[in-house]
Amino acid sequence: MGETKLLEMSNITKAFASNVVLNGVNLSVGEGEVVAILGENGAGKSTLIKILGGIYKADSGEIRIDGEVKNISSSAVAGANGIRIIHQEIILVPERTIAANVFLGRELRTGGLVDERKMERETQKVIDDLHLNLRADQLVSELSIGMQQLVEIVKAISADARIVVMDEPTSSLSESEVQTLFGIIRLLQEKKVGIIYISHRLEELFAITDRIVVLRDGKMVGDVKTKEADRDELIHLMVGRELSSYYTRNKHEIRGVSLEVKHLKHEKYFSDVSFYARYGEIVGFAGLVGAGRTELMKTIFGAFPKAGGEVFLDGEKISIRHPQDAIDRGIVYVSEDRRSEGLILKNDVQFNMGLVCLSDFIKGVGVNQTAWDKMVEEYRQKFHIKITSPQQLTGNLSGGNQQKVVLSKWLAKNPKVIILDEPTRGIDVGAKAEIYAIIDDLASKGVSIIMISSELPEIINMCNRCYVMCEGKITGELNEEEFTQEAMMTYATRREEEK
Amino acid sequence: MENTKTVRVPGKAGAYFKRNIGIIVGLIILVAIVAISEPKFLTPSNILNLLRSNAVNAIICCGMLLAILMGEIDISVGSTVGLSGVIGAFLIANMGAPVWVTVIACLAVGAAVGAVNGVAISYLKVPAFVATLATQCIGRGLTEIISGGVTIRIRNDAYTALGNTSFNGVSIIVVYAALVLIFTWVLLNKTRFGYYIYALGGNKTAAEYSGVNVKKYNMLPYVLIGIFCGLGGLIWSARLGSAAATLGEGFEMDAIAAVVIGGTSMSGGVGTVGGTFIGILIIGVITNGLNLMGINSFWQNVFKGIIILVAVIIDVLRKGRSKQ
């Protein structure tokens, strides 16, 4: 290969103590090329990216940019070499404008003073280039999560970017925002920017990337042209074993109505929502980010105040004013944001698992450690949770294991109705399949499941029935046999078409 | 096929030592330095004196630990000690109230201030720093009004005995402090109340969504802090046989220092009674040692400040390293 690549990382090895995380990994990206890194959590993807970003230092191996060896010793050096990393988590200052965020740390000045106007003009130029419907002087806190993610991208590329790394960029984007993102990526390609794209969603990799690099246990196990790649083969490479079935779906016996919501209203997020769920049934909630699904469920759960409407459980009208009331009645909500709403990351696995059922383990003064240990051990085995000990901090677990800890916490309460909000967001393929199996198992035991998901295949393959929401209203209800991506997207964007 | 992985968890004492290794070593070095330069330091009478003069700080620290564990702070503790001490002295010396009434009054004053703090912070969403700054001002003002700016002398032997009795040389106020430390340890480690404090300090939203009544469990610790301060005021006024308007001034600083040196995270959710105990001893050894060496109290403040900075920097560095 005579040509010099834009980026070449060769023979990268990195170990933390005795744990070898990366072992002789090679990665190259050409100008205008989109390269995917695929791998389960723990495969070494984020370590590789952190080495490129100057956060970690490789034990051996070298990084060349335009054929020149570079010592990327800090994130500042990475930045100076045109490397931009867009992290999965959004790192913006919410109460500042888009322009202020985009220029954070390199504010434009005129005569020594920060020139707000100029920054807004520059930012608006980038926004317009990318055909985004944003204003540079909007506060970040006014934007949806998906839009904030796009602001991160604006921020990354407003400075001269040569290599852009996107870590799970679509995890909080709706389908239409994903299309916007793809548009941005194509624009960057035209500008000869090299792109490293990390995602669990194979569909996306096929849609946007040129080449797919597969990592497993710190080693590179595949480097294939996307055109020649095969889905099953990729999964096989990534997991190292055949996933006999990705989705688990058994026939459940659907029984009577569990939860029924009539004309529920919220001052800001949704209006006049009515739906029902049944025991043994998985009910999906599809829609775009910002359609009001999360807010609806949080209102039912008592975390948000309702502005009107009624909620029934087993045909009886119930009043829920705090999450406590909901939990007492057997309705639980598993948040989409497990790091900030599901777990206490500073605390250990045992603490987190026991939090909901604490009165089972602590009565008055004194802890029943044996019972508590038993509960943790039971769920650890049942859900194959990978932990070094029950005292491991939840903040140090992978996404899949964190989600399993959260599920254990709730299932210990034997809930009647479980509301799952994006239950597989940000977790790897193997863990996803396991979560699907858990959900299916619960439904077959007669638990009523409500599942919000922005991944349509997930709804299509898991649910018995689904509602579609758009801009705070339920715009459609589909039965299993009517499930198609097209139908769901039509309902999810119904409002816009009517205009 | 035995699938159970048993994990060796160090014994209680071992775990305690491991978790607090940094400050334990710090304390030992500090003791060594002071003991070498001032041989009087390690005499039994000086050690008993050291424990006695830090007993009230220890009680206040237990309260401060609760506030900081919630990710908040209570800077009204010193003024609450003053207010309850002066009210106690006023009742027993000027009103001729019986001892038991005075004791209850001191604790009740503390509880009342704590309740005001708790309601303001938890239910009315006033930031803890601001709420307790306000009650600090109010408390100090009331203390001056009630005392009339002069020291109230107490001539009730039964009352002063509450602070001056000793058992084989161990002062009763050391016993009070030990009881409060044990009480706080049990509260934090053996009751739901304690677990909820850690939970809401670690992540309030997650705690709320897990069905924890965060308003209630955010409010009640402040009442407890107030009661501890009431006890502190009672003990000081009994020990001194008098109460002045300046009683308790600056107590909040020593308490925050000890809790922070003890490894408690200012952002909440992380901290222990055991660590705080060592923090209290470190502050105590510095004060006592510098006193023995005849260094004046202005310099003592400078040293305390430096120790706090060093302790926190070491802690931050250690955490930063363990993350990678």
Interface residues (C-beta under 8 A of the other chain):
Chain A: F16 Y56 F301 A303 H322 P323 Q324 I327 D328 Y333 S335 S340 E341 G342 L343 I344 L345 K346 N347 F351 G354 L355 V356 L358 S359 I362 G364 V365 G366 V367 E377 Q381 T388 S389 P390 Q391 K409
Chain B: N3 T4 V7 V9 V186 N189 K190 T191 R192 Y195 Y196 Y198 A199 G202 N203 T205 A206 A207 E208 Y209 S210 G211 V212 N213 S265 G269 V270 Q324
